[in-house]
Amino acid sequence: MDATMDYDDHCAEIVQQAELLSSHLDENTALTTSVPSCPDWNLAQLLRHLGEAHRWVEHLVRTRATEPPPETALRVLPRETTETPAALAGWLTQGARLLADTLRAAGPDARIWTPLPSGSPRFFARRMAHETVMHRADAALTLGADFTVDQRVALDCLDEWMELGSLPEMFDHHPDRRALLGPGRTLHFHATDTPPDAAADWLVDLTGDTLAWRRAQEPAAVSVRAPLTDLLLLIYGRVPSDRDTFAITGDQELLEFWLSQVLFG
């Protein structure tokens, strides 16, 4: 099975996920409903943040920016809105399509500013695809809607999370994460609903000088088994580990400590 995603796949997924998110909204959607997985926001703020993030990246890529544009619009989010759910949904999908078009026009190898090593639109295509996936999860959890993710997308989403979280630069941004390191500290995550050729196992190794990971099925201090989508939601901090869908063996305190320290996205 080819589980990899390329640049064009990421561009397409930005639009696909925005459209799926918008499909959760109807005329009866209360935009002032609080978002449990993003407790500082209500639903309108969540949608506004995502739409502004798409537009922020679109501007950055289109102008070949060498430094980050101001982030005020995607960070300062008024709680009140006069927009209808339909209007906000249309605005969201419009921004996603504009971003995807701009990314395709720029190509994956243009030189631009990125917050972490890459310096090309490849970083933002992948990051925005997964950002949209996870904020669709936030909206679905808020509205009690079903949330499922294509296997290939979920695998790529988890790989990216592991890759970014293990970059040495993360210690510069989050020096407290050094407290995670220690002898015997390993975590294993296994997806129970994927075929063997998906290789849906992640081993997080905290025993060295850096945060490390690999796709491997190995003994660990703590192991978590669950369907792939549930693992995605757990590792991205969208649901707690005490749900019945998670089978946890070993050092649960290590799991909770790790989850509390590595949240992002």
Disulfide bonds with the S-S distance in Angstrom:
none
